[in-house]
Amino acid sequence: MDDTKQKELLGAELAAQLEKEKQEEETNRKIKEAEEKQKADADKKKAKIILKNTLGEEVSQKDYFYSSKGKDTTPVYFTEVCGNPVDREDMLTVFNKIFKPKDGILFYKTRDKEVYIIIVPLKHSSIVGPQHNSVEGEFQKHAISFISEGSVNLDTLRTKLQRVSNTIRIVAD
């Protein structure tokens, strides 16, 4: 094989190899961009956790979730598990008769069941804190269920809330 043909073959192989490397770099860049976008989307979802009291006002996460670092530590699964604040007026009326809105106790409903979550502010909690080796994001909660009954009966709600209220000692500010 003469020198010229050998150089042409090497040039073609080199060009093909350079083109392949360029395509791999482009693929890697696209993968990295997709991963960064996915992470940004996950961060946005996490940042969208907004706690609301029974009056519909936003409240601070650090008042409800324990943090040894002093930052908001709402668990990422909070909205998926605890759902959203209860917004049925009749239920809120009963709730606000048992627990005063000024005490800051939150009332949430799970997404897919007739289970309601009562979230107690850390200032009223005696079992969440550094002395109990609490983990980041831990909070005091109580659950009341209407699964066996099918739907909420306001008299039963009142009874169940009164049972829970007997276990909570409200600390004066």
Secondary structure, 3 states (H helix, E strand, C coil): CCHHHHHHHHHHHHHHHHHHHHHHHHHHHHHHHHHHHHHHHHHHHHHCCCEECCCCCEECHHHCCCCCCCCCCCCCCHHHHHCEECCCHHHHHHHHHHCCHHHCCEEEECCCCCEEEEEECHHHCCCCCHHHCCCCCCCEEEEEECCCCCCCCHHHHHHHHHHHHCCCCCCCC
